[in-house]
C-alpha cells in the first residue's frame, strides 16, 4: 500500500486551505456535526491520507479534521477574559472528480477553484458506490496505509464485490451496508483511545456471547508517532490510536426493538413476552462482560462521587430548562438517598456495561432471538467516562425509560402497557442474573432519575415537542412514586 500515503504537511495544508470555504458551508448541514449554531474558527488537518494513486481518475481522501471554535467570553471569570473552546476532531471521506455524474449530485460539497486539486469537484465519498467498495477492500486486506491501520478477524470471510449502500437514518455516525451481509459504522467524531463499540464486542465475541454481532474488521489511525504532517487530537499523547470504523454482520431480517414495540402498542397487543426476553438478553450480555473484563467494588467514596455527579447534572439541567426546576428538590432526594446508603456501608459491584441501552439499540430476529448493538455509549460523554465500570442497573434504567417513551409515542399515554413491560423486563433479567433489579430500589431510582434528567436536557435542546415525556417521568420520580405516573 505504498502508492498512496499520508501526505506531507505542506500538501495537506494547501489542500485543506482550498477545501476550507467548502467545508465551512457543508459541515453545519451534517446530522453528525456537533457544532450546529456555533461559529467555526480554524480548520486544522490532523491527518490527510490519499487512498487512491495520484493518477487515478478520481481521488479518495481520508481526512481527520479538527474544527476549532473562536474565543468566547468566559462565564465564570472576569467579563474581559476569554476562553477557547476545544476543537472536535471529525472523520471525513471526500471524493474528488473533474465532473460529478448526475446520480452523485446529492453528494456534492463544492468545486475547488485553487490549490493542488484546483478544478476538481469535491463530494461525500461514502455516497459513491465505487469509493465505498474500495473502503471494504481495504478492510478485507489487513495492513497499513499511511497512518491508517486496517485489521480483521481472520476467521470471518468477507466476500469481495458486495454492493454498498448508505443507511438513510443518520445519527452521530455514518453507516454503510454491504450486500445486506455486513454493516460498516464510521465514527464521525473521533477521540484518542479504543472506542467501546469495538472494544466490548471483541471481548464478547471471545466469550462466545451470541447476543452481540462480532466485529469482522475495523480500522484505526495511529497518530502522534512522528508521521509527517500529522498531529494528534487535543490531549493526544505520543503513539495515540483513534478508532475510525467497525465492520459487523448486518442482521438484515431483524427488526428494531423500538419499531416492534410501537407496532405492537399500536395494535393494542401486549409486549411483555418480548420485554421479558429482552431482559434475559441484557442479563446474558452483562454476565459475559463481567467474565471478560474486571469488576470493581463501589464503596463509600465512590458512591458519594457518583451521587454528587448526578446532583451536579441535575443542577445544570435545571438551570438550562426552567420546566424542570419545580421537580429538582424532589429529584435530588434520589441522589441523597444513594449517598446515604453508601455512607452506611452499602457497596455495589460495577463492571463494563452497554452505556446507552434502549429499545432502538436492540434487534429481534424472526426466530425471536434478541441482539444488542451500538456499544459506543452516550457520544456526548468523554470516552474515558464511557469506558468506566458502572452498576449494571444503569443499562436497566435506560431500558425502563425506553418503555416509558414508547408508551407515550402512540396515541394516548398507556401507563399499564409501560408498567407491564417494565415488570416483565426486570423479571426476565432476574431469570438469568438471579436478582431482580427492583430489589435495589434506591440504586435503580437514582439511575432512572439521572437518565430522565439527561433526557430533559436533550429534548429541550433538540426535540422540544418530546419534552413532556421526560418531564412526566421527572414528576413521578420527584415524588418517589410507583413505576409509572398517573398521566
C-alpha positions in Angstrom: 0.0 0.0 0.0 2.9 2.4 -0.7 1.4 4.0 -3.8 -0.7 6.5 -1.7 0.3 7.5 1.7 -0.2 10.3 4.2 0.8 13.5 2.5 3.4 15.8 3.9 2.3 18.8 5.9 2.7 21.3 3.1 0.5 19.3 0.7 -2.2 18.8 3.4 -2.1 22.4 4.5 -2.5 23.7 0.9 -5.3 21.2 0.1 -7.2 22.0 3.3 -6.8 25.7 2.6 -8.6 25.2 -0.7 -11.3 23.0 1.0 -11.8 25.4 3.8 -14.7 27.6 2.4 -16.5 24.5 1.1 -16.3 22.6 4.4 -17.4 25.6 6.4 -20.6 25.7 4.5 -21.1 21.9 4.3 -20.2 20.7 7.9 -23.0 22.5 9.7 -25.6 20.8 7.5 -24.5 17.3 8.5 -26.6 15.5 11.1 -23.4 14.2 12.9 -21.8 17.7 13.2 -21.9 18.7 16.8 -21.2 22.4 16.4 -24.5 23.5 14.9 -25.4 27.0 15.8 -21.9 27.9 16.9 -19.3 29.7 14.7 -16.5 27.7 13.2 -13.0 29.0 13.9 -9.9 27.5 12.4 -9.9 24.2 10.4 -6.8 22.2 11.2 -5.7 19.0 9.5 -4.9 16.2 11.9 -4.3 13.6 9.1 -4.8 13.5 5.4 -4.3 10.2 3.5 -5.0 9.6 -0.2 -6.5 6.1 -0.6 -6.1 6.1 -4.4 -2.9 6.6 -6.5 -2.5 10.2 -7.8 -3.0 9.2 -11.4 -6.4 7.6 -10.7 -9.4 9.2 -12.5 -10.9 10.2 -9.1 -9.4 10.8 -5.7 -10.4 9.4 -2.3 -9.2 11.5 0.6 -9.4 10.3 4.2 -9.3 13.4 6.4 -9.2 13.8 10.2 -10.1 17.5 10.7 -10.0 19.4 13.9 -12.7 22.1 14.0 -11.8 24.9 16.3 -14.3 27.3 17.7 -13.4 31.0 18.3 -12.7 32.5 21.7 -15.8 33.3 23.6 -16.3 35.4 26.8 -15.8 33.2 29.9 -18.9 32.9 32.0 -17.2 32.1 35.3 -14.5 34.7 35.2 -13.9 38.4 34.7 -16.0 40.0 31.9 -13.0 40.9 29.8 -11.4 37.4 29.8 -11.9 34.8 27.1 -11.7 31.0 27.0 -11.0 28.9 23.9 -13.5 26.2 23.0 -11.7 22.9 22.4 -11.8 21.6 18.9 -13.6 18.4 17.9 -11.9 16.1 15.5 -14.0 14.7 12.7 -13.5 11.9 10.2 -14.3 12.8 6.6 -14.1 10.7 3.4 -14.0 13.0 0.4 -14.2 12.1 -3.3 -12.7 14.4 -6.0 -13.6 14.2 -9.7 -13.4 16.6 -12.6 -17.1 16.3 -13.1 -19.8 14.8 -11.0 -22.3 12.3 -12.6 -26.0 13.1 -12.0 -26.6 10.2 -9.6 -24.0 11.7 -7.2 -25.4 15.2 -7.3 -26.9 15.0 -3.8 -23.3 14.2 -2.5 -21.9 17.5 -3.8 -19.8 19.6 -1.5 -18.4 22.1 -3.9 -15.9 22.9 -6.6 -12.2 23.7 -5.9 -11.0 26.9 -7.5 -7.4 26.8 -6.2 -4.9 24.5 -4.5 -3.4 21.2 -5.5 -6.7 19.8 -6.9 -8.0 23.0 -8.5 -10.8 22.4 -10.9 -11.9 19.2 -9.1 -15.4 18.7 -7.7 -15.5 17.6 -4.1 -18.2 15.3 -2.8 -19.2 12.9 0.0 -17.3 9.8 -0.9 -19.5 7.4 1.1 -22.3 8.1 -1.4 -20.2 6.8 -4.3 -20.6 3.0 -4.6 -17.2 2.7 -6.2 -15.3 4.5 -3.5 -17.4 2.9 -0.7 -16.5 -0.5 -2.3 -12.8 0.5 -2.1 -13.1 1.0 1.6 -14.4 -2.5 2.0 -11.5 -3.8 0.0 -9.1 -2.1 2.4 -10.9 -3.9 5.3 -10.7 -7.2 3.5 -6.9 -6.9 3.2 -5.3 -6.1 6.6 -2.3 -3.7 6.7 -1.2 -0.1 6.9 -2.0 2.8 4.6 -0.2 5.9 5.8 -1.3 6.4 9.4 -4.4 4.2 8.8 -4.3 0.6 10.1 -6.8 -2.0 8.8 -7.4 -5.1 10.8 -9.9 -8.0 10.5 -11.0 -11.3 12.2 -9.1 -14.0 10.3 -11.9 -16.5 10.9 -14.6 -14.3 9.2 -15.0 -14.5 5.5 -15.6 -11.1 3.9 -16.5 -11.6 0.2 -15.4 -9.1 -2.4 -17.9 -7.3 -4.7 -20.6 -6.6 -2.1 -22.7 -3.7 -3.2 -22.6 -0.8 -0.8 -25.4 1.5 0.2 -25.6 4.1 3.0 -28.3 3.8 5.6 -30.9 6.5 5.4 -31.1 7.2 9.1 -28.1 9.1 10.2 -27.3 10.0 13.8 -24.0 10.8 15.3 -22.2 8.4 12.9 -22.5 7.1 9.4 -23.3 3.5 8.4 -22.8 1.6 5.1 -24.5 -1.7 4.4 -22.6 -4.1 2.1 -24.8 -6.5 0.2 -27.1 -7.0 3.2 -24.3 -9.0 4.7 -22.1 -6.5 6.6 -22.6 -3.1 8.1 -19.7 -0.6 8.5 -20.1 2.0 11.2 -17.8 5.0 10.7 -17.3 7.2 13.7 -17.6 10.9 12.7 -16.2 12.5 15.9 -13.1 10.7 16.9 -11.1 10.9 20.1 -7.9 9.2 21.3 -8.5 5.7 22.7 -10.3 2.5 21.9 -14.0 3.0 21.1 -16.2 0.8 23.3 -18.2 -0.1 20.1 -15.1 -2.1 19.0 -13.7 -3.0 22.4 -16.7 -4.6 24.0 -18.0 -6.6 21.0 -14.5 -8.0 20.6 -14.4 -9.2 24.2 -17.9 -10.6 23.9 -17.0 -12.5 20.8 -14.1 -14.1 22.6 -16.5 -15.1 25.4 -18.8 -16.7 22.8 -21.7 -14.3 23.6 -24.3 -14.8 20.8 -26.2 -11.7 21.8 -23.8 -9.2 20.1 -22.6 -9.3 16.4 -18.9 -9.9 16.4 -16.6 -7.4 14.6 -15.4 -8.8 11.3 -13.0 -6.0 10.5 -12.1 -2.5 11.8 -9.7 0.4 11.1 -7.8 2.8 13.2 -5.5 5.8 13.0 -2.1 5.8 14.7 -1.3 9.4 15.4 1.3 11.3 17.3 4.1 8.9 16.2 6.0 11.3 14.2 4.2 10.9 10.9 4.9 13.9 8.7 2.2 16.4 8.6 0.1 14.9 11.4 -0.7 15.9 14.9 -2.9 14.1 17.4 -6.3 15.4 18.5 -6.4 17.6 21.6 -4.9 15.9 24.6 -3.3 13.1 22.5 -0.1 11.6 23.7 2.6 10.1 21.5 1.5 7.0 19.6 -2.2 7.7 20.1 -4.6 5.4 18.4 -8.1 6.5 17.4 -10.9 4.1 16.4 -12.4 5.0 13.0 -14.8 2.3 12.0 -16.1 -1.2 12.7 -17.5 -3.8 10.2 -20.0 -6.2 11.7 -22.6 -8.7 10.4 -25.7 -7.0 9.2 -28.8 -8.5 10.7 -31.0 -7.8 7.6 -34.1 -9.7 8.7 -34.0 -8.4 12.3 -36.5 -5.7 13.5 -35.6 -2.7 15.5 -36.9 -3.0 19.1 -38.4 0.5 19.0 -40.3 -0.1 15.8 -41.5 -3.5 17.1 -42.7 -2.1 20.4 -44.6 0.8 18.7 -46.2 -1.6 16.2 -47.3 -3.9 19.0 -48.6 -1.0 21.0 -50.5 0.4 18.0 -52.3 -2.9 17.7 -53.3 -2.9 21.3 -51.2 -6.1 21.9 -49.0 -6.8 24.9 -45.3 -6.6 24.6 -44.5 -8.4 27.8 -43.2 -11.6 26.2 -40.7 -9.6 24.2 -39.8 -7.4 27.2 -39.0 -10.5 29.3 -36.9 -12.0 26.5 -35.1 -8.7 26.2 -34.4 -8.7 29.9 -32.8 -12.1 29.7 -30.7 -11.0 26.7 -29.5 -7.9 28.7 -28.5 -10.1 31.7 -26.6 -12.5 29.4 -24.6 -9.7 28.0 -23.8 -8.3 31.4 -22.7 -11.7 32.6 -20.4 -12.1 29.6 -18.9 -8.6 30.2 -18.3 -9.4 33.8 -16.4 -12.6 32.8 -14.4 -10.8 30.1 -13.4 -7.7 32.0 -12.5 -6.7 35.6 -15.2 -5.7 38.0 -14.8 -3.3 40.9 -16.5 -2.6 44.2 -18.0 0.8 44.7 -17.5 1.7 48.3 -18.5 4.8 50.3 -16.2 7.3 48.5 -17.1 6.0 45.0 -20.8 6.1 45.7 -20.6 9.6 47.0 -18.8 10.7 43.9 -21.5 9.1 41.7 -24.3 10.7 43.7 -22.5 14.1 43.6 -22.1 13.9 39.8 -25.7 13.1 39.4 -26.7 16.0 41.6 -24.4 18.3 39.6 -26.1 17.2 36.3 -29.4 17.9 37.8 -28.4 21.4 38.8 -27.0 22.1 35.4 -30.2 20.8 33.7 -32.5 22.7 35.9 -30.6 25.9 35.1 -31.0 25.2 31.4 -34.6 24.0 31.4 -36.9 26.1 33.6 -39.7 23.5 33.4 -37.5 21.1 35.4 -37.0 23.4 38.3 -40.2 22.6 40.2 -39.2 18.9 40.4 -35.5 19.5 41.2 -35.8 19.3 45.0 -37.7 16.0 44.8 -35.3 14.6 42.3 -32.3 15.5 44.4 -33.6 13.2 47.2 -32.9 10.2 44.9 -29.2 11.1 44.8 -29.1 11.9 48.5 -30.6 8.6 49.3 -28.0 6.9 47.3 -25.2 8.8 49.0 -26.7 8.0 52.4 -26.7 4.2 51.7 -23.1 4.5 50.6 -22.3 6.3 53.9 -23.9 3.5 55.8 -21.6 1.0 54.3 -23.7 -0.3 51.4 -21.4 -1.3 48.5 -22.2 -2.2 44.9 -20.4 -4.1 42.1 -19.5 -2.1 38.9 -18.5 -3.5 35.6 -18.4 -2.6 31.9 -21.9 -2.1 30.5 -23.6 -1.0 27.3 -23.9 2.6 28.5 -26.8 3.8 26.3 -29.3 0.9 26.2 -32.8 1.5 24.9 -35.2 -0.2 22.5 -33.5 1.3 19.4 -30.3 -0.5 20.4 -31.9 -3.9 20.3 -32.7 -6.1 17.3 -35.1 -9.0 17.2 -34.6 -11.8 14.7 -37.6 -13.6 13.1 -36.9 -16.6 15.4 -37.3 -14.3 18.5 -33.6 -14.0 19.2 -32.6 -10.6 20.6 -29.3 -8.9 19.9 -27.8 -5.8 21.4 -25.9 -3.3 19.2 -24.1 0.1 19.4 -21.9 -0.2 22.4 -20.4 3.3 21.9 -22.2 4.7 24.9 -23.6 8.3 25.0 -21.3 10.0 22.4 -21.6 13.3 24.3 -19.8 11.9 27.3 -15.9 11.8 27.4 -14.5 8.5 26.2 -12.8 7.8 29.5 -16.1 8.1 31.3 -17.8 5.8 28.8 -15.2 3.1 29.4 -15.5 3.2 33.2 -17.2 0.4 35.1 -20.8 1.1 36.1 -23.5 -0.7 38.0 -25.5 -2.9 35.6 -28.6 -1.1 36.8 -27.5 1.8 34.6 -28.5 -0.2 31.5 -31.7 -1.4 33.2 -32.7 2.1 33.9 -32.1 3.1 30.3 -34.4 0.4 29.1 -37.1 1.2 31.6 -37.1 4.8 30.4 -37.4 3.5 26.8 -40.6 1.6 27.6 -41.9 4.8 29.0 -41.0 6.7 25.8 -42.7 4.0 23.7 -45.9 4.1 25.7 -46.2 7.9 25.1 -45.5 7.7 21.4 -48.6 6.0 20.1 -51.8 7.8 20.9 -52.9 8.3 24.5 -50.5 7.7 27.3 -50.7 4.0 28.2 -49.3 3.6 31.8 -50.5 0.0 32.1 -48.6 -1.0 28.9 -45.4 0.6 30.2 -45.8 -0.9 33.7 -46.3 -4.4 32.3 -43.2 -4.0 30.1 -41.0 -2.7 32.9 -42.1 -5.5 35.2 -41.6 -8.2 32.5 -38.1 -6.8 31.6 -37.0 -6.9 35.2 -38.4 -10.4 35.7 -36.6 -11.6 32.6 -33.3 -10.0 33.8 -33.8 -11.9 37.1 -34.3 -15.2 35.2 -30.7 -15.0 34.2 -29.0 -12.8 36.8 -30.7 -14.4 39.8 -31.6 -10.9 41.2 -34.4 -8.6 40.2 -33.2 -5.0 39.7 -36.3 -3.8 41.6 -34.9 -5.3 44.8 -32.4 -2.5 44.9 -34.9 0.4 44.7 -32.5 3.2 45.8 -29.9 2.4 43.2 -32.5 1.9 40.5 -34.3 5.1 41.3 -31.1 7.2 41.3 -30.1 5.9 37.9 -33.5 6.2 36.4 -33.7 9.8 37.7 -30.3 10.6 36.3 -31.4 9.2 32.9 -34.6 11.3 33.0 -32.6 14.4 33.8 -30.4 13.7 30.8 -33.5 13.2 28.6 -35.0 16.6 29.8 -31.9 18.4 28.7 -31.6 16.6 25.4 -35.2 17.1 24.4 -35.2 20.7 25.4 -32.2 21.3 23.1 -33.1 19.0 20.2 -36.7 17.9 20.2 -38.9 20.3 22.3 -42.1 18.5 21.3 -40.8 15.5 23.2 -40.0 17.4 26.4 -43.3 16.4 28.1 -42.2 12.7 28.1 -39.2 13.0 30.4 -40.9 15.8 32.4 -43.7 13.4 33.3 -41.0 10.9 34.5 -39.4 13.7 36.5 -42.7 14.5 38.2 -43.1 10.8 39.2 -39.5 10.3 40.3 -39.6 13.5 42.3 -42.4 12.1 44.3 -40.6 8.8 44.6 -43.8 7.2 43.3 -44.6 3.9 41.7 -43.1 2.8 38.4 -45.5 4.8 36.4 -47.1 8.2 36.8 -50.8 8.8 36.6 -50.9 10.9 33.4 
